[in-house]
Amino acid sequence: MLEALNDFLSGKLLIVLIVGLGSYFTLRSRFVQFRHFAHMFSVFKESLRGSSGQLSSFQALMLSLAGRVGAGNIAGVGIAVTLGGPGAVFWMWVTALVGMSSSFFECSLAQAYKRNDGNGLYRGGPAYYIQHGLGQRWLGMVFAALLLVTFGFAFNGLQSHAVTHSLENAFAFPVQYSGIALAALLCLVFIGGIKRIAAVADLLVPVKTLIYIAVTLYVIVLQIDHVPGMLVTIVKSAFGLDPAFGGLIGSAIVMGVKRGVFANEAGLGSAPNVAAVAAVRHPVAQGVVQAFSVFLDTFVICTCTALLILLSGFYTPGFEGDGIVLTQNSLAAVVGDWGRVFVSVALALFVFTSILYNYYLGENSLQYLFGRSRMALIGYRALVVVLILWGSIQNLSTVFAFADITMTCLAFVNLIALALLFKVGLRLMRDYDEQRSAGIKTPVFDSAKFADLDLDRDAWPVGQVAETPAGKPVASLVQNHR
């Protein structure tokens, strides 16, 4: 029953929602992810500036990458290639391409509707824009509950399974002991709250990402003459034009979309919870940054893993085995046995930061549902630890099926809310674009222009005015531009 439900939800409904609505958002926004692509790098540079007492945009980006760059980039890509062939990689690209627009709007809306939590920090996400944008508190509670189950519990079990079994394959460590050690280390960070989680992510995410990319690129460069041919094979296989993979076109689409969504999370409603905590001058600035993280996750990191597997010579059509072992053996086939050790260590770092991210999403949902309940928080932390231990010894297919089902339900609620609030997202985008067109390097959000929206004036004060480099107020310039 679990597999049948999963096949329908994530194999049919999820594809229509993610690709269909993502394409609609892309067209209606005049291809926002392409128009702002070069701008993403300047916004990324701007995000390095912090705000006293607040989390910076860069910290929010590192925290979101902590979740996006996880087991899905190693185990997920391996499974996609195993079950869908090289063509699955192409459909992961498609999912990410349209997903960049979905991520842009969901994170911009999360910033606009964020709330000051009274402790000098912000809280926000889909539950908040559903309540304050659509006026539906009950639906916000449904989303928060789904997010809590999906990320706080299911995905944590999945990430735990991935790393403990990888360590067992590389070092023969018993999974139960690895699970206990992982849970103990995570507890030390959990008790520090969002600031400690962000500090750890700020340190580990750039390190783990750059080292992993460097090693995989090294392997790819060693076989650079085969890369063009492999890219052609990926595209041909995606449409059933390669004889060796002609029968896998259906699986390629399904696995590419499923594993692509699992890896980059665009449209799920997870990243907006992290995007909302950043102190930025305009909501769209965080939307631009988060769209860039989708690009980095899929087009860079997932592609590196896929090419590593496909160029190694270890993978053959009809390969049977889990994605972690496939990636480990693929790297080992090129560089030697230390490749298995490297993948295990890299995966351990990926999983550690991903679980911190998942934990925060669950805690954010918990506060939305129950307020600042100390007992609820302690109970949640205890359950997370239990799920980490449970996931370390469970069968991978069971964990993946459970996570896929809850993920699809989560995406369904979030994407419907996004569609209903899309006009608000367009207003935010146009305000940002008009300021940039008027010569404003760093647009500023004035909530007075959006007096009809239920915004938190403590988070977005009325009357904020940006200036051009020449010192001229933006208001008159924007009016002239119009």
ROPA-863136 format. One record per residue (C-alpha): x, y, z. Coordinates in steps of 0.05 Angstrom, whole numbers, plus 32768, in hexadecimal, padded with zeros to 4 digits. Layout:
N
   c1   c2   c3
    X    Y    Z
...
//
This chain:
482
   c1   c2   c3
 8000 8000 8000
 8038 8030 8012
 805B 8025 7FCE
 801A 802C 7FA7
 8008 806D 7FCA
 804E 8086 7FC0
 804D 8075 7F75
 800D 809E 7F6B
 8021 80DA 7F95
 806A 80E3 7F84
 8068 80C1 7F40
 802D 80E7 7F23
 8012 811F 7F4F
 8056 813A 7F62
 806E 813F 7F1A
 8031 8167 7F05
 8036 8195 7F40
 8080 81A3 7F40
 808C 81A8 7EF5
 8048 81C4 7EE3
 8043 81FC 7F16
 808E 8209 7F12
 8087 8214 7EC7
 804A 8242 7ED2
 8071 826B 7F05
 80AB 826F 7ED4
 8080 8288 7E9A
 8057 82BA 7EC3
 8095 82D8 7EE3
 80B7 82E0 7E9F
 80EB 82AB 7EAF
 8100 82CA 7EF1
 8137 8296 7EFD
 8158 82A9 7EBB
 814F 82F4 7EC1
 816D 82F4 7F06
 81A3 82C0 7EFC
 81DE 82F0 7EF7
 81BF 831A 7F2E
 81C0 82DC 7F5C
 820B 82E2 7F64
 8209 832B 7F7A
 81D1 831C 7FAB
 81FA 82E1 7FC5
 8234 8311 7FD1
 8205 8342 7FF4
 81EB 8309 8020
 822F 8304 8043
 821E 8343 806A
 81FF 8333 80AD
 81CD 8358 80D8
 81D9 8364 8121
 81B3 832F 814A
 8193 8311 810B
 81A5 82D8 80DD
 81C3 82F1 809C
 81AB 82DF 8058
 81EB 82B6 804E
 81DE 828E 808E
 8197 8280 8076
 81B4 8269 8033
 81E6 823B 8056
 81AF 821F 8081
 8183 8211 8045
 81BE 81F1 8020
 81CA 81C7 805E
 8187 81A7 804E
 818A 81A8 8003
 81D0 818B 7FFF
 81C6 8149 8022
 81BB 80FF 8016
 8192 8110 7FD8
 81D0 812A 7FB5
 81F4 80E7 7FBF
 81C2 80B0 7FCF
 8188 80D1 7FA9
 81AF 80DC 7F69
 81CA 8094 7F6D
 8183 8079 7F74
 816A 80A5 7F3B
 81A0 808B 7F0C
 8197 8043 7F23
 814B 8042 7F17
 8144 8076 7EE0
 8186 8073 7EBA
 81AE 80B0 7EA3
 816E 80D1 7E8B
 8158 80DC 7ED3
 818F 8111 7ED9
 816F 813A 7EA2
 812C 813A 7EC5
 814E 814F 7F05
 8168 818B 7EDF
 8122 819C 7EC4
 8105 8196 7F0A
 813B 81C5 7F25
 8133 81F7 7EEC
 80E9 8202 7EF7
 80F2 81F8 7F42
 811F 8235 7F45
 80E2 8261 7F37
 80B8 823C 7F6B
 80F0 8245 7F9E
 80F5 828F 7F8C
 80AC 829C 7F9A
 80A3 8271 7FD8
 80E0 8290 7FF9
 80CC 82D7 7FE6
 8087 82CB 8004
 80A5 82AD 8042
 80CF 82EB 804C
 8094 831A 8040
 8066 82F7 8072
 809B 82E7 80A7
 808E 82F8 80F0
 80BB 8314 8128
 80BB 82DD 815D
 80C8 830D 8197
 810E 82F3 81A3
 8130 831E 816E
 8129 82E8 8138
 80F7 82DB 8100
 80C9 82A0 80F3
 80A8 8292 80B2
 8099 8261 807A
 805D 8245 8054
 8033 823B 8093
 803A 8286 80A0
 802A 829D 8059
 7FF0 826D 8057
 7FD4 828B 8097
 7FE3 82D5 808A
 7FDF 82D4 803E
 7FA3 82A6 8034
 7F83 82B0 8079
 7F81 8264 8084
 7F9F 8253 80C8
 7F85 820B 80C4
 7FA9 81FF 8082
 7FE8 821D 809F
 7FE3 81EB 80D7
 7FDB 81B2 80A5
 801A 81C8 8081
 8040 81D0 80C2
 802C 818A 80D8
 8041 816C 8095
 8084 8191 8098
 808F 8178 80DF
 8082 8130 80C9
 80A8 8134 8088
 80E8 8158 809D
 80E9 8151 80E8
 80DD 8106 80E5
 80DC 80E3 80A1
 8116 8107 8080
 8140 8102 80BF
 8136 80B7 80BE
 814A 80B5 8075
 8189 80DF 807F
 819D 80B4 80BB
 8193 8075 8092
 81BF 8090 805A
 81FB 80A2 8085
 81FB 8065 80B3
 81F8 8034 8079
 822D 805B 8054
 825C 8056 8090
 824D 800C 8096
 8260 8001 804D
 82A1 802A 8053
 82B8 801A 809A
 828D 7FDF 80B0
 8271 8009 80E9
 8231 7FE9 8105
 81F5 8015 80F2
 81D8 8016 8138
 8218 8034 8156
 821F 8067 811E
 81D7 807B 812A
 81E4 8085 8174
 8222 80B0 8167
 81FD 80DA 8133
 81C3 80E6 8163
 81F1 80FB 819C
 8217 812E 8171
 81D7 814B 8156
 81BA 8154 819C
 81F4 8182 81AE
 81E0 81B1 8175
 8194 81AB 817E
 8196 81CA 81C3
 81B7 8209 81A9
 817B 821C 817D
 817B 823E 813A
 81B9 8269 8146
 81E4 822D 8157
 81C7 8205 811C
 81D6 8240 80ED
 821C 8247 8109
 822C 81FD 80FD
 820D 8200 80B7
 8235 8240 80A8
 8275 821A 80B8
 8267 81D5 809A
 823D 81E2 805C
 8271 8209 8033
 82A8 81D7 8047
 8281 8198 8036
 8265 81B5 7FF5
 82A7 81CF 7FD9
 82CE 8190 7FEB
 829A 8162 7FCC
 8296 818C 7F8D
 82E2 818D 7F88
 82EA 8142 7F8D
 82B2 8132 7F5C
 82CC 8166 7F2B
 8311 8146 7F30
 82F3 8103 7F1B
 82CC 8124 7EE3
 8309 814A 7EC9
 8330 8108 7EC7
 82FC 80F0 7E94
 82EB 8133 7E74
 82ED 8117 7E2E
 82B2 80EA 7E3F
 8287 8121 7E5D
 8268 813D 7E1D
 8253 80F7 7E07
 8236 80E9 7E4C
 820E 812A 7E4B
 81F1 8115 7E07
 81DF 80D1 7E25
 81BB 80F3 7E5F
 8191 811C 7E30
 8182 80E3 7DFF
 8170 80B4 7E38
 8140 80E7 7E55
 8115 80DF 7E16
 8120 8095 7E0A
 814F 80A1 7DCF
 818A 8078 7DEA
 8181 802E 7DDA
 81A2 8018 7E1B
 8170 803F 7E45
 8134 8043 7E17
 8107 801C 7E46
 8115 804A 7E81
 80F5 808B 7E68
 80BA 8086 7E99
 80E7 8076 7ED3
 8118 80AC 7EBE
 80E2 80E2 7EC3
 80C4 80C8 7F04
 8107 80BD 7F27
 8125 80FE 7F0C
 80EB 8127 7F27
 80E5 8102 7F69
 812F 8102 7F7A
 8137 8149 7F5E
 8101 8164 7F8C
 811F 813D 7FC6
 8164 815A 7FB8
 8153 81A4 7FAC
 8110 81A9 7FD2
 80F6 81E0 7FA3
 80AC 81E7 7FAD
 80A8 81BB 7FEA
 80A1 81F6 801A
 80DD 81E3 8043
 8111 8217 8030
 80E2 8252 803C
 80E3 8242 8086
 812E 8250 8086
 812B 8289 8054
 80FA 82AE 8081
 812B 82B3 80BC
 815D 82DE 8096
 8161 832A 809F
 815E 8347 8058
 814A 838A 803A
 8117 836D 8009
 80F2 832A 800A
 8105 831C 7FC1
 814F 831F 7FD2
 8148 82DF 7FF9
 811E 82C1 7FC1
 8158 82CE 7F91
 818B 82AF 7FC1
 8160 8270 7FCB
 8155 8267 7F81
 81A1 8267 7F7A
 81A6 8230 7FAE
 8178 8203 7F84
 81A7 820E 7F49
 81E4 81FE 7F72
 81C5 81BF 7F90
 81AD 819F 7F50
 81D3 81BB 7F15
 8216 81B9 7F3A
 8217 8185 7F72
 81E4 8152 7F58
 8203 8157 7F12
 8248 814A 7F2F
 822E 810B 7F52
 820B 80F3 7F13
 8247 80FC 7EE6
 8274 80DB 7F1A
 8246 809D 7F18
 823C 809C 7ECC
 8285 80A8 7EBA
 82A3 8076 7EEB
 8296 8037 7EC3
 8279 8016 7F01
 8231 8025 7EEF
 8210 7FFA 7EBA
 81C7 7FF7 7EA1
 819E 7FCB 7ED0
 81CC 7FD8 7F0C
 81AC 7FC1 7F4D
 81C1 7FDF 7F8F
 81B6 801C 7FBA
 81CB 8062 7FA5
 81FF 806B 7FDC
 8226 802D 7FCA
 8222 803F 7F80
 8241 8084 7F8D
 8276 8067 7FBB
 828B 8031 7F89
 8289 8061 7F4F
 82BB 808F 7F70
 82E5 8055 7F87
 82E8 803A 7F40
 830C 8079 7F2A
 8336 808F 7F66
 833D 804F 7F8F
 8321 8036 7FD0
 8328 8079 7FF3
 82EC 808F 7FC8
 82BD 8065 7FF3
 82D9 8085 8032
 82D2 80CB 8014
 8289 80C1 8000
 8279 80A7 8046
 829A 80E2 8068
 827A 8114 8037
 8236 80F3 8042
 823F 80F7 808D
 824B 8142 8089
 8211 814B 8058
 81E1 8124 8085
 81F7 8146 80C5
 81E7 818C 80AB
 81A8 8173 8088
 818C 8156 80C8
 819A 8199 80EC
 8172 81BB 80B5
 813A 8188 80B9
 8138 8190 8104
 8131 81DB 80FF
 80F7 81D4 80CD
 80D4 81A7 80FE
 80E0 81D6 8138
 80C6 8211 810F
 8086 81E9 8100
 8080 81D5 8149
 8082 821D 8160
 804D 822F 812C
 8020 81F8 8145
 802B 81FC 8190
 804D 823E 819E
 8089 823F 81CD
 8079 81FF 81F2
 80B6 81E5 8216
 8097 81A0 821F
 8086 819B 81D5
 80CD 81AE 81C2
 80EC 817A 81F1
 80BC 8144 81D6
 80CD 8157 818F
 8118 8153 819B
 810F 810E 81BB
 80E7 80F5 817F
 811A 810F 814E
 8151 80E8 8171
 8125 80A9 8170
 8118 80B2 8125
 8163 80BA 8118
 8170 8078 813B
 8134 8057 8118
 814A 806F 80D3
 8190 8053 80DC
 8176 800B 80DE
 813A 800E 80AF
 8133 7FF5 8067
 8143 802E 8036
 8105 8022 800A
 80D6 8029 8046
 80F7 806A 805C
 80F6 8087 8016
 80AE 8074 800A
 8096 8094 804A
 80BF 80D3 803C
 80A6 80D8 7FF4
 805C 80D4 800A
 8061 810A 803F
 808D 8135 8011
 8059 8133 7FDA
 8020 8146 800A
 804C 8180 8022
 805B 8197 7FDC
 8011 8193 7FCA
 7FFB 81C3 8002
 8035 81F3 7FF6
 802E 81F7 7FAA
 7FE3 8203 7FAE
 7FF1 823C 7FE0
 8027 8257 7FB2
 7FF6 8257 7F77
 7FC2 827D 7FA0
 7FF6 82B0 7FB8
 801A 82B6 7F76
 7FFF 82FC 7F67
 801D 8314 7FA9
 805F 82F4 7F94
 805C 8318 7F52
 8050 835B 7F76
 808E 834F 7FA1
 80B7 833D 7F63
 80A0 837B 7F3D
 80AF 83A9 7F77
 80F6 838B 7F7A
 80FF 838E 7F2E
 80E7 83D6 7F2A
 8119 83ED 7F5E
 8151 83C9 7F3B
 813C 83E7 7EF8
 813C 842C 7F18
 8186 8423 7F2B
 817E 8408 7F72
 81B5 83D5 7F7F
 8195 83BB 7FC0
 8149 83C3 7FBE
 8125 83D2 8000
 80E0 83B9 8012
 80AE 83EE 8029
 8072 83CA 8048
 8048 8409 803E
 8042 83F5 7FF4
 8023 83B3 800B
 7FF3 83CE 8040
 7FBD 839E 8029
 7FE7 8362 803E
 7FEA 8345 8085
 8034 8354 8091
 8059 835A 80D3
 806D 83A3 80D8
 80A3 8391 810B
 80C4 8366 80D5
 80B6 8397 809C
 80B1 83E0 80B5
 8089 8412 808E
 80AD 8449 8067
 80F0 8428 8059
 8110 844C 801D
 814A 8435 7FF3
 817B 8465 7FD3
 81A2 8463 7F92
 81EE 8469 7F94
 81E3 84B3 7F86
 81B8 84BA 7FC4
 8176 84C7 7FA0
 8139 84A7 7FC2
 811F 846B 7F9D
 80D6 847E 7F9E
 80DB 84B4 7F68
 8109 848A 7F3D
 80DA 844E 7F3E
 80A0 847C 7F2C
 80C7 8497 7EF1
 80D9 8451 7EDB
 8090 843E 7EDA
//
